[in-house]
Amino acid sequence: MTNHYYSEKPTVESNRNTFSFDLRGNTLTFTSDAGVFSKREVDFGSRLLIEVFEWPRVKGDLLDMGCGYGPIGLALAKENTEVTVHMADINERAVELANENAIQNKIENVKIVQSNLFDAIEKNDFAAVLTNPPIRAGKSTVHEIFEVAYSKLVAGGQLWVVIQKKQGAPSAIEKLKTLYANVDIVVKKKGYFILRAEKN
């Protein structure tokens, strides 16, 4: 279990990899590593979420829950320097990489913390929470993210989720509908769903 990307302290030997991607009009360079989700590139699901995300109408900071080495949160922070993007992951190696990636891309409007889900997140007034959830951690963990995110959003705030159909998108939609006033499928592409759930 200690070598899953959602482990607190990965024990797999470090094997770093650096790559660049154009995200929302900015070329960003990322370093990833063994023991972290998507070691060799920005995964398709995260790229799709970054691409289609729309800034919410309400004001407030953003939270990237399960940020990994940081592509989602850093891409949005780079685009909008007036917003602070909070980023959290249980994986200490991922958090270390996210901090390094913020520095190498000259992104300062981020706060990156190691956190078991929302444990270290004190703010309750986010305009949006984004997540590429840790599917392999199990449905109960994914649903917990949906539930706690609701309490962390301002009225009118939004939860954005990327999830594959084969990994439970239909049940995720049903769960979200029990919590949020409006749940939309923003886009479906290559088996991936981008879901947007708005808190009334």
Backbone torsions as a table, in degrees:
resi	resn	phi	psi	omega
1	MET	NA	-26.2	-171.5
2	THR	-70.2	-7.7	-179.7
3	ASN	-106.9	11.7	170.6
4	HIS	-73.0	152.9	-180.0
5	TYR	-66.7	-15.4	177.0
6	TYR	-99.8	16.4	172.5
7	SER	-75.1	148.9	179.1
8	GLU	-70.4	-42.1	-178.2
9	LYS	-131.7	91.1	179.2
10	PRO	-61.3	138.8	-179.9
11	THR	-104.9	-9.0	178.8
12	VAL	-61.8	144.1	-176.7
13	GLU	-62.2	137.8	179.7
14	SER	-62.6	138.7	178.0
15	ASN	-152.8	81.7	-169.3
16	ARG	-72.7	155.2	-178.1
17	ASN	-146.9	132.7	-178.2
18	THR	-119.8	138.1	-177.1
19	PHE	-153.3	162.7	-179.8
20	SER	-122.9	145.6	176.7
21	PHE	-139.6	147.2	173.2
22	ASP	-89.7	114.1	-176.4
23	LEU	-128.2	117.5	179.4
24	ARG	53.4	40.1	173.4
25	GLY	86.3	1.3	176.5
26	ASN	-120.1	137.1	175.0
27	THR	-87.4	117.9	-177.4
28	LEU	-115.8	141.0	178.2
29	THR	-108.2	129.1	-177.3
30	PHE	-122.6	143.0	167.2
31	THR	-109.7	128.7	175.4
32	SER	-120.3	-175.8	-173.1
33	ASP	-159.8	163.7	170.0
34	ALA	-60.1	147.6	-179.1
35	GLY	83.4	5.0	-179.8
36	VAL	-125.8	146.0	-178.8
37	PHE	-61.7	132.0	175.3
38	SER	59.3	75.2	-172.7
39	LYS	-73.0	-31.4	-167.7
40	ARG	-100.7	-14.5	-178.9
41	GLU	-164.6	166.3	170.0
42	VAL	-71.0	116.5	-174.4
43	ASP	-62.0	155.0	-174.7
44	PHE	-58.8	-41.6	-178.5
45	GLY	-61.7	-44.8	178.2
46	SER	-64.3	-41.3	179.0
47	ARG	-61.6	-40.5	-180.0
48	LEU	-65.8	-42.7	178.4
49	LEU	-62.4	-44.6	178.3
50	ILE	-60.1	-42.9	-174.4
51	GLU	-65.4	-41.1	-171.6
52	VAL	-98.7	-7.8	-179.0
53	PHE	-56.5	135.5	176.1
54	GLU	-117.2	131.7	180.0
55	TRP	-62.5	131.3	-177.7
56	PRO	-66.8	158.8	-179.9
57	ARG	-70.9	-31.3	-178.6
58	VAL	-78.4	154.7	179.7
59	LYS	-88.6	149.3	176.1
60	GLY	151.2	171.4	178.6
61	ASP	-76.2	168.7	175.9
62	LEU	-110.5	155.0	173.8
63	LEU	-129.4	126.1	173.3
64	ASP	-102.5	103.5	-176.1
65	MET	-93.0	122.3	-173.9
66	GLY	78.6	51.4	-166.8
67	CYS	-72.3	-16.9	-175.2
68	GLY	58.5	-140.3	179.2
69	TYR	-81.1	0.9	163.6
70	GLY	110.8	10.6	-172.4
71	PRO	-60.7	-41.8	-176.2
72	ILE	-67.6	-56.5	-177.2
73	GLY	-61.9	-40.9	-177.3
74	LEU	-71.0	-37.1	178.5
75	ALA	-62.6	-40.5	-179.2
76	LEU	-75.9	-36.0	177.3
77	ALA	-65.3	-36.9	179.0
78	LYS	-65.2	-37.4	-177.9
79	GLU	-72.6	-39.1	-174.0
80	ASN	-127.9	94.3	-176.4
81	THR	-76.8	-6.0	179.3
82	GLU	-83.8	-9.4	-179.2
83	VAL	-111.1	140.1	171.4
84	THR	-89.7	128.1	178.5
85	VAL	-104.9	117.1	176.9
86	HIS	-89.1	138.2	-176.1
87	MET	-133.1	135.7	-175.8
88	ALA	-141.5	143.6	175.1
89	ASP	-154.5	148.7	177.6
90	ILE	-74.8	-24.4	-171.5
91	ASN	-82.4	112.4	-175.3
92	GLU	-63.5	-32.4	178.4
93	ARG	-67.8	-39.7	177.5
94	ALA	-63.7	-42.4	-179.6
95	VAL	-64.0	-41.4	177.5
96	GLU	-60.9	-43.5	179.0
97	LEU	-66.0	-41.8	179.8
98	ALA	-60.1	-40.9	177.1
99	ASN	-64.3	-43.7	177.6
100	GLU	-62.6	-41.0	-178.6
101	ASN	-68.3	-33.6	174.4
102	ALA	-62.0	-44.0	-178.8
103	ILE	-65.9	-45.8	-175.2
104	GLN	-71.7	-17.6	175.4
105	ASN	-102.4	9.2	177.1
106	LYS	56.1	47.1	178.9
107	ILE	-110.2	119.0	-175.0
108	GLU	-110.6	-16.8	-174.2
109	ASN	-90.1	50.4	177.6
110	VAL	-133.9	152.8	171.8
111	LYS	-129.7	113.9	-172.0
112	ILE	-114.2	124.2	-176.4
113	VAL	-132.8	151.6	169.6
114	GLN	-84.5	128.9	-175.2
115	SER	-155.6	135.3	170.7
116	ASN	-78.3	101.6	-170.5
117	LEU	51.2	-122.3	-172.4
118	PHE	-95.6	9.6	-172.0
119	ASP	-55.2	-38.2	-176.8
120	ALA	-97.9	9.4	-178.3
121	ILE	-100.0	106.8	-175.9
122	GLU	-90.3	-26.7	-177.3
123	LYS	-67.4	145.5	178.2
124	ASN	-127.9	27.2	-174.8
125	ASP	-136.5	44.3	178.9
126	PHE	-78.3	143.0	173.8
127	ALA	-77.6	-30.2	178.1
128	ALA	-153.7	144.5	169.3
129	VAL	-117.4	130.7	177.6
130	LEU	-117.4	142.8	178.0
131	THR	-151.8	136.9	163.7
132	ASN	-106.4	88.5	-162.2
133	PRO	-69.3	154.6	-179.7
134	PRO	-76.4	83.4	-174.7
135	ILE	-54.3	-41.1	-175.8
136	ARG	-70.0	-12.6	175.3
137	ALA	-75.7	-12.2	175.5
138	GLY	108.9	155.8	-176.3
139	LYS	-59.8	-37.9	-177.2
140	SER	-63.1	-36.5	178.1
141	THR	-67.7	-44.6	179.4
142	VAL	-60.9	-44.7	-179.5
143	HIS	-68.0	-31.8	175.7
144	GLU	-63.5	-39.1	176.2
145	ILE	-59.3	-44.8	179.6
146	PHE	-60.2	-44.0	-175.8
147	GLU	-68.2	-48.9	-176.1
148	VAL	-72.1	-33.9	177.2
149	ALA	-56.0	-38.0	179.2
150	TYR	-55.3	-44.8	-177.8
151	SER	-73.0	-15.2	-178.3
152	LYS	-93.9	-5.3	-176.4
153	LEU	-99.2	147.2	168.6
154	VAL	-72.8	164.1	173.1
155	ALA	-59.9	131.6	-175.5
156	GLY	87.2	-4.8	177.0
157	GLY	-73.6	163.7	-171.9
158	GLN	-130.9	141.7	168.9
159	LEU	-102.3	126.6	177.3
160	TRP	-112.5	129.3	-174.6
161	VAL	-131.3	137.5	167.6
162	VAL	-110.8	131.7	-178.5
163	ILE	-155.0	141.5	178.7
164	GLN	-80.5	149.3	177.6
165	LYS	-57.4	-45.3	-176.0
166	LYS	-71.4	-14.2	179.5
167	GLN	-102.2	12.8	170.6
168	GLY	112.6	22.4	179.3
169	ALA	-56.3	-45.6	-179.2
170	PRO	-59.0	-43.8	179.6
171	SER	-70.5	-30.7	175.8
172	ALA	-63.6	-42.0	179.0
173	ILE	-61.8	-44.8	-179.9
174	GLU	-62.8	-40.8	177.6
175	LYS	-63.2	-45.9	-179.6
176	LEU	-60.1	-36.4	-178.7
177	LYS	-66.9	-21.4	176.7
178	THR	-79.2	-13.2	-174.1
179	LEU	-112.8	-39.2	-168.7
180	TYR	-111.8	149.3	-177.3
181	ALA	-68.4	-41.1	-177.6
182	ASN	-129.9	126.7	178.3
183	VAL	-126.6	121.0	-177.7
184	ASP	-122.0	145.0	166.3
185	ILE	-90.2	106.1	-176.0
186	VAL	-71.0	-41.4	179.7
187	VAL	-159.5	150.3	170.4
188	LYS	-123.2	127.6	-177.9
189	LYS	-153.4	126.2	177.6
190	LYS	52.4	37.5	178.4
191	GLY	85.2	-3.0	178.8
192	TYR	-97.9	139.3	175.1
193	PHE	-111.1	134.5	166.6
194	ILE	-104.9	118.9	-177.3
195	LEU	-109.8	140.6	176.0
196	ARG	-125.8	122.5	-179.6
197	ALA	-120.0	124.8	-175.9
198	GLU	-106.4	133.2	177.4
199	LYS	-82.3	127.8	-177.0
200	ASN	-78.3	NA	NA
